[in-house]
Amino acid sequence: MSAPVERAYEGSASPRPATGTRPGGSAGRRRRTIVAVALGVTSLLFLGATGRLFVFPRRDEPAPVDAIVMFAGSPGRLEHAVALAAAGYAPTLAVSVPTVDDPCPPPIPGVEVICFAPDPLTTQGESRWTAAAAARYGWRSVLVITSTSQTTRARLRLARCYPGQVLMSPVPPPRLMWPYMIAYEWAAMGKALVVQREC
């Protein structure tokens, strides 16, 4: 008569986890550690790429060229371009004036000043205009004035359009503009690499 009771007792027994342990605890901690490490590595790679591409891009020392070309944008570029032209680095200064609010510099003794509106009103349009003007005027070398953050993308755009020598002389944007300009450059660089891969 005791056998059925004994079987019922044995069937109702269920294993219990050891005191102080939780099922899947160590696996969950491993996953969280892996995610944290991956996020840390990704953040470091992103910061490194941002610094290399937009904050500390490759820049060139100014040297005598056939023309100085200023791409429109953040403050300080026009003054830098005019100073280089007045110092005798090139006989021609070309200034991008995409809107009526962008100033064309006053005459510079001994320097031909050209103000142009690129088509489209972008770095791509400025690069296309530079290539066309170089073919028209015989420019074999240009010194391009950009912002620091735009330098890498401008160099990429010019390399697709213009076969001559390109020197880049960037001007740092105002400190408060850096966050916006870096975000803009990441988006614009992605567009240049993926969508607009031609001149």
C-alpha positions, 0 to 999 in steps of 0.5 A: 500500500505504500508504493503508490504514495512513494511514487507520488512523492518522488514525482512531485520532487523538483530540483532547486537551484543552489542558494545564491545562484540565478539561472543564466546569471553568468551568461548575462554578465558575459553578454553585457561585458561583450556589449560594453567592450564592443561599444567602447571599441566602436566609440574609440574608432569613431573618435579616431576617425573623426580626429583624423578626417575632420579635426587634424586632416592632412594639410599643406604648406602654402607654396607658389601655384597658378591659382588660389581657389577659395571654397565658400563657408565658415568665417576666416577663409576670405581673409586667409585667401586674400592674404596669400594672394597679396603675398604673391603665392598666385597671380589669380584668386578665385572666390566661390560666392554661391549667394548674393550675401557672399562677398567678392574681395576688393581688387588686389594689386597684381592679382586677377580676382575671379568670383564665381557661383558654383553649380551646384552650390556645393563642394562638388560644384566648386570642384567641378568649377575649379577643374573647368577653370583650370582647363580654360586658363591652364592652371597646373596647380592650385592652392585651395582654401577650405575649413579644417573640417572640410579639407578631407572631403574637398581633397576627395572631390577635387581628386575626382575632377582635377588632375593637377597639383592640389595644395590645401590650406584650411582655416579652423572654424569658430569653436562653437561651430565644430559640433555642427560642422563635424556632424555635417561632414560625416553626412556629406562624406557618406554622400560623397563616398556612396551616392555621388562617386563621380566628379 
